[in-house]
Amino acid sequence: MKDMVNIAGLAVSLALVGVAAAVSLWRRLGLERQIVWAAARALVQLLLVGGALALLVEPGRSLWWSVLWVVAMVAYAGDVARRRAPEVPRIALLVIAAFGVAAAITLGVVFGLGVLPLQGRTLVPVAGMMVGNSMTATVLAARRLVEELRDKRDEVEARLALGQPSRQAAAGYVRAALRSALLPQIETTKATGLVFLPGAMTGLILAGVDPVQAVLVQAVVMFLVLASVATTTVVVALGLVRRLFTPDHRLLTLPRPADTTP
C-alpha cells in the first residue's frame, strides 16, 4: 500500500498537535511553544531521515553506508548520554562501548543467524530501535548507580574498611541500579499485545503486511530490545564501578547534578 499518507493527510494530522497545544492553553500549562516546536522539529528530522534512508536502500547501494549510519547513531547516543547525565564521569565513551557490545550480540544474532536479511533496509531501522529503546535505560542505570554510591557513601566505605574489594562493596548498589533500569522494559514486554500494540507491528499492518508476519517481526524486535537493554545497562554499570573507585579500592568524590555543568 504505497503512499498511504500523502501531503494533504500529513497537513490534516497537524490538527492533532493543535489539540495538545489547546490542552496546554486550557489548563494554563505554558507548554504551547514547546509542543509546537517539538512537533515541527520532529517532522523536519523525520523528513531528513526519510530522505537519507531512501538513498541508503536504493538497489546497488553499498551496505557500508548503512554500517556508517549505525556507527554515527552509536556515537550520537554517547553524546546524548553525556548531556543527560553530566554528573556521571566520562559516560559518553562508556555508553559507546556498551552499545558496541550490544550491537555485536543482538545484531550478530538477528543478522548473523539469518533471522532477518542483512540489508540497508533492515540494518538501519533495527539498529535504530536497539539504540533508541536502550538509551533511557542506560542513562537511568548510570545515574542510579552514581546516586546510590554517593548517597550511601558511608556504607560503601564501611564495606571497604572491612576488606571488601570495590567490586564486591558496590555489588548491591549495582544490582539496585540494574533492577531500576530493567524493570520498565520487562513490564513493557509483558504488556505488549494486550495493553498496547507496538509501533513496528502497527506500522507493518498499516502498510498491508499480513498481521501474523507483522507479529513475528515485532517479536524479533522486542527480544532484540530486551537483550540490548540488559547488555548496555550491565556494561555501563560494571564499567562505572571501575571508574568510580581508585586502583587501591577507594571511592572517588561524586558530584551531585547541581554541581555539574551541562
N, C-alpha and C positions, 0 to 999 in steps of 0.2 A: 504494500500500500504506500506508493511513493507520494511525496508531497502531501501528507495527511494534514499538515498545518501550513497554511500559506501566510503571506504577509498580513492580509486582512484579519485572519484569525488571531495572529500574534497581537495586532493592534487592539482588537477587541478584548483580548485577555488582560491587557493593561488595566482594564477596569477593576480587576481584582486587586491590583496594587492600590487603586483608589479606595477600595473597601478598607484595606489595612490602614491607610492614611486617615480615612474618615473615623475609624475607631479611635485612633490616637487623638484626633481633634475633639471628638465627642467626650472622651474621658480626660482631656487635657494632659496627655502624657508627654507632649513636646517631642514626639518622635517622627513627625511627618517628614521633615527633611531627610532624616536618616533612612526612613523607609523608601522614599523616592530615590535617594542616592544609591542605596543598596540594590534596588531593582535595576536601576539604569546601569550601574557598574557590572552587575551580574550578566545583564543582557549583552553588553559590549564584550565582556570576557568570553561568554559562550559563543558569540558570533565569530570572534577571533579564533577561538579554539576549533570551532566547527570548520572554518576555512582552512586552518592548518591541517586538521585531520583529513579533510578531503584530499589534500595534496599527499599526505602520507599513505593513504590507502589506494592511490591510483595504481592500476596494473603496471608491473615492472619496476615500481619504486623499491629501492633498496631497503631491506629490513633494518639496516644500521641507522637510518634516520629515526625509526621508531625507538630503537635502543637509546639513541641520543636524547630523545624526548623523555624517556623514563629516567635517565641519569639526571636530566635537568629538574624533573619533578622531585627526585630524592634530595637534590641539593637545595631546592626551594623549601622543602619540608624542614631541613635543618635550620634555615633562616627563620622560618615561621616559629619553630620551637624556641629559638633564641629570643625572639621578640615577645613570645607569650610567657616565657619563664625566665626573665632576666636574673632571678635570684639563684638559678641553677648554674654552677660554674661550667663553662665550656660545653654547653649542652648541644650546640649545633653539630660538632663533629661526632658526638656520641649518637645523636639521632640518625645522622647519615650512615654511620656504621651499623646501627640497628636495622635500618631499612635495607641496607645491603645484605645483611644476613637473612632478613625476612624474604627479600626478593629471591635470593638463591634457593631458599627452601620452598616457598609457595609457588613461585613461577616455575621453579625446577620440576615440581610435581605436576602442575597443571599442563605445562607445555612439554616438559621432558618425557613424561609418561603418556603423552598423546591424549589427554583429557580434552583439550582444545587445540585446534591447529595453530601453529606459530606463524602469525601474520601480523602486519601492522594494524589491521582491523581489530585484532583480538588483543595484541600485546599492550597497546597504549591504554585502552579502556580498563582492562583487568588490572594493570599496574596502578592506574589512577584510583580505582576502587580500593586497592590494597593500601596505598598511601593515605588517601583521604579518610578512610574509616579508621585507620590506626593512629592518625595524628593526635586526636584528642586524648586517647587512652595513653599514648606515650608521654605527652606533656603532663597529664594527670599523675602518672606514676612517678615521674621525676620530681614534680612539685611536692607530692605527698611524702616521698622519701626524705627530701630535704627538710620538710616541715617536721616530720617525726623525729629525725635526728637532732634538729635544732631545739625543739620544744622539750625533748626528753634527754637533753644532754647529760644531766646528772646520772640518769640510769645507764646511759651508754658508757660514761666514764667509770662508773662503778663496775660494770662488767669488764672493762679493760683493765681496771686496777686489780681485779681478781685473776687476771692472767689470760682472759679470753682474747684470741686474735680478733682483729677488726671485722673480718667476715662473719665470725660467729657472734660477735657482740651486736652486729647490725642485722642478723638474720630475722629476728622477729619484726623489725621495722620494714625490712624488705618485703616480708610476707604481707604485712598490712597494706603497703603501697600497691603491691601487685593485685591483691584482692579488690581494692578500691577501683583499680583501673580495669580489671577484667569483668567484674560483676555486671556493669551496664551492658557490655557486649553479650554476655551469657544470657541475660534477661531478654535482650533484643532477639537473640537467636531462638529462644524458647517461644517467643510471641509471634515469630514470623509465620505467616499463613493463616493465623487465627485472629489476631488483633489487627494486623495491617498487612498489606501486600507490598513487598519491597519494590524499589524503583526499577531495578533491572528487569524483573519479571513483568511488571506493569508496562514498561516501555516495549518489551518484545510482543506482548499480547496486543497492544495498541498498533504495533507495526504489522500485525497479521500473522505472527508466528503461532503455531499450534500451542495451546496452553500447556500441554504436558511437556513439550520441548522447552517452553519458557520456564517451567518449574525446575526441570533438570539443570538448566543453565544457572538459575538462581541458586539452587542448592550448591553447585560448584563454587559460585561467588561467595556464598555465605560461609562455607567451610574455609575458603581461602582467607576471608577477612578474619575469621576467628583465629586461625593459625597465625596470621600476621600480627594481630593484636597481642597474642600471647608471646610471640617471639620478640617483637620490638620492645615490649614493656620489660621483659626479663633481661634483655641485653642492656637496656638503658639502666635498669635498677642495679644490676651487678657491676656495670661499668662505673656507675656513680659511687658505689662503695669503694672502689679502688681510688677514685679521685678525691673523695671526701675525708679519707684517712691518709696519714703520712706513712712512709715505709716502716716506721717503728711503731705503728698502731696508735697514733694519736688523732683525735677528731679535730678537723680544721674548724675555724670560726666560720659560721654560716650566717650570712646576712638575711634580714627579713626583706620581703618585697619592697617595702617603702624605702629601704636603704640602698636600693639599686637604681641604676639609671636605665630606662627602657631603651 
